[in-house]
Amino acid sequence: YGYGYGYGYGYGYEYGHGYGDADWGGVSGKTTGSPSPSVADAESSGESGFAAWWRRAGKIDKSTIAALGGAALLSYGLISNLFYVSSLLGAMYTACNLHAASPLVSKPAMQTFVTTYFGLWMIQNFLRPARMGLSVAISPQTDKIVEFFRKYVPGNRKPLAFALTVFCVNVLGTFAYMFGGFFLITAVTGVPIETSALKSLLAAGKAEVAKNALA
């Protein structure tokens, strides 16, 4: 845990601001001051282990992610997609397994789906520090992916490589994970899922979240 947060957060501040690259119009990746406040606070307080990591990760927000640069933003998008698609797949499996029918064709299954989806959404809110901390921790690896794609774009321009990475990893990767999950759910439960009606399923899940948020 210390490695994941400490290395990722330090990497972000030392390398990431403005993506640390002139191609982005950003500032140099060199460090000009002391370590980030949250890291210094943790060191001075003597905290260690999971509790300290969780407390530090809880201080990370979207503005912090943005300040760490493009690699951290890419990681945040990927982790968020994985968490939300996992909730969708978990709710879909629960509904299909309990009712032996797809939520798209069965009202009881749909009710189970939206209730389960909301419960998993609440759990995601609790796990927000883990999402943020993980996004920062894996940013060095996502940066390596960007550098890989950079070799294949015109002029080796990093903005183009970043856009290509977003499309391949965050967009295509997310859809591959989602439809692969649907295929696995069908194989396990024997319930066919009409993916053509997926939009209505997502709308139902979002409506349940919105209704409970206003309650």
N, C-alpha and C positions, 0 to 999 in steps of 0.2 A: 504493500500500500504506500509506504513512504517513497519507494522508487517511482511508482506510477505518478503520484501527485508531485513529488519533489522534482523529479526529472522533467516531467511534462510542463509544470508551471515555470520552472527555471528556464527551460528551453524557450518557452513562449516569450518571456521577458527579454531574454538575451538575443533571440533571433527574430521573433515574430512581429514586432510592431511595424505596421505597414507592410507586412510580409517580408520585411528586411531586405527588399530588393528594389533596385532602381527602376526595374521594369514596371513596378506598381506605383511609382512615384512616392514610395515610402522612405522612411528614414533608415539610417544604417542599422544593422543588427547588433552593433556593439553596445555593451552595457555601459551606462554613464553614471550609475549610482549604486545604492545598496540594494540587496535583494528585496523582492516584493514584500509589502507589509505583512501579509498573512503568513508567509513563510518565516519571517523574522519573529513574529509574535509566537508562532508555534515553537520555534527553537528556544525563545526566552522563557516560555511557560513550562517547558520540560515535558509537554505532552508527547505521547508516542502511541503507535499502534492505530487500530481502526478508529477509535474515538477521535483522535487528533486529525486523522485524514478526513473523516466525515465532517468535522467542524470546519476545516479549511476549505473543503470542497463546497460546503454550504455557502461560503462567501462569494463563490464565483457566480456571476450573472451574465446575461447576454452581452452587456457592454464590455465586460472583462474579456469574454471570448473574442469579441470584435477587435479589442485592443491587442490581442495576442497574434493577430494576423490571419491570413487566408487559410493556412493549414488548420488552425483551430476552428475556424468557421466551417470548413469542409467536414472536419471530424464531428462537430456539433450537429450538422445536418444529417450525417450518416447515423449517428447514435440515436437521434430523435426519431428518425424513420424506422430504425430497427425496433425501438421500444414500442412505437405506436402500431406498427404492423404486427408485432408479437401479441399485442393486446387484441387486435382484430382477429388473428388466427386462434388465440386462446378462447375468445368468445364464440367464434364459429365452431370450433371443435366441441365445446361444452354443449351448445345448442343441438348440433347434429348427433352427438353421442346420447344425449338424454331423450330426444324426441324422435330419433331415426328419421328426421326430415330436415330439409334445409330451411333456414329462417326466411328465405325468399319465397317459400310456398306454404309455410305453416305459421299461423299467428302465435300459438304457444311457443314454438321454437324462436320466433322473432322476439317475443317478450324475454325469453331466457337470454337471447343474444344481447339485447340492449342492457339488461340488468347486469350481466357478466362484464360487458364492455365498460360500463360505468364503474364497476368495482375495480377492474384492472386499471382504469384511468386514474382512480383515486390512489391506487398503489404507486402508479408512476409519479404522482405528485410527491409522495413521500420519498421516492427514490431519486428525486431531482438532484440532490448533491452527488449521487453516484453517476448520473448522466453527465453532469457538468465536469466532474473530476476525470471521468473516463475520456471525455472529449478532449480535454487538455493533454491527458497522458498519451493518447495515441496520435497526437498531432505530428510528432516527428515521423511517424510511419506514413501518414497521409501526404506529408511533404515529399517523401521519397516517391510516392505514386505520381505526384505532380511532376517531379523531375524526370520520371520515366517517360511520361507522355510528352514532356517538353522536347524530347529528341525527335518527335514525329510531327511537330507542328511547324508551319512556315516561320522561318526566322528564329526558331527556338524561343519564341516569346512566352513568358510565363503566364500572362493573362489568358492566352489561348489554351495553354496546357491545363490551366485551372478549370476553364469552362469545359474542356473535354473530360477532365476527371470528374467533375460534377455530373455530367451526363452519363458517363459510363458507370461510375460507382454509386452515386446517390440516386439517380433516376433508374437506369437499367438494373442496377443491383437491387434496388428496393422492389421493383416489379418482379424480378426473378425470385426473390425471397418470398414475396406474397403469393404468387401463383404456384410456386413450388410447394408452399405450405398448404394451399387449397388442394393440390394434387395429393399430398400426403394424407390430408384429412379424409378425402374421398376414399383413398386406398384403405385407411384404417377403419372408418365407420361404414363404408359402403353407401354413403349418401352423396349423390351427385350435386355439385354446386354450380348453379347457373351464373357464371362470372359476368355474363352480359348484363345482369341486373345488379351488379356490384354497387353502382352509384346509389341506388335506393337503400342498400344495406348500410353504406357509410353515412347517408343522411339520417337514418334511424338512430345510429349510434351517437352522432353529434347532437341530435335532438334530445336524446336521453341525458347526455351530459349537460346541455344547456338548461333543461328543465330542472334537474337536481341542483344545479348551480344557483338558480334563482329561488329555489324553495327555502 
